[in-house]
Amino acid sequence: MYGWNNPLRFFDPTGFLSDEIEAIIDPNFEIDIIGSLGVVEEGDTLESIAEEKYGDINLNSIIIAANGLNPENPEIEPGQILYIPDINPIKDEKGNLLGYSYVSVINLKASLEYN
């Protein structure tokens, strides 16, 4: 149960776990943004979402992998929440694009997508 209308305070009314646990948040702590969440709307496709977010319909494979969708038959429907990872280009020493890196929260690992 949340204690005294404060979501950072937790108490166990049974007394089995503890009397009270209090969370402390450091206001100077920085959080790295690794993507965003979006709700699928009527008419959306994975390609249209990739075009809107990344500027390239071919990067829909990143959205498919990051959301654990079946790559053989990825299906989305209105109202579904999708994780859209931020991507970082991977280039060789000559500046040629090799692929993209991103963090997959579904698989809890960093992923690489090569062209």
Residue pairs with C-beta under 8 A, 6 or more apart in sequence:
1 10
1 11
1 12
1 13
2 9
2 10
3 9
3 10
3 11
3 20
8 22
8 23
8 25
9 20
9 21
9 22
9 23
10 20
10 21
10 22
10 23
11 18
11 19
11 20
11 21
12 18
12 19
33 86
34 85
34 86
34 102
34 103
34 105
35 66
35 83
35 84
35 85
35 86
35 102
35 103
35 105
36 83
36 84
36 86
37 81
37 82
37 83
37 84
38 49
38 81
38 82
38 84
39 79
39 80
39 81
39 82
40 49
40 76
40 77
40 78
40 79
40 80
40 81
40 82
41 78
42 78
44 76
44 78
45 76
46 60
46 63
46 64
46 74
46 76
47 57
47 60
48 57
49 60
49 63
49 82
49 84
50 56
50 57
50 58
50 59
50 60
50 62
50 63
51 57
53 63
53 84
54 62
54 87
59 87
59 100
59 113
60 74
61 71
61 113
62 85
62 87
62 100
62 102
62 113
63 69
63 82
63 84
63 85
64 71
64 74
65 71
65 104
65 111
65 113
66 83
66 84
66 85
66 102
66 104
66 105
66 106
66 111
67 82
67 83
67 106
68 106
68 107
69 75
69 76
76 82
83 105
83 106
85 102
85 103
85 104
85 105
86 102
86 103
87 100
87 101
87 102
87 113
88 100
88 101
88 102
89 97
89 99
89 100
90 97
90 98
90 99
90 100
90 101
90 112
90 114
91 97
91 98
92 98
97 115
98 114
98 115
99 112
99 113
99 114
99 115
100 112
100 113
101 110
101 111
101 112
101 113
102 110
102 111
102 113
103 109
103 110
103 111
104 110
104 111
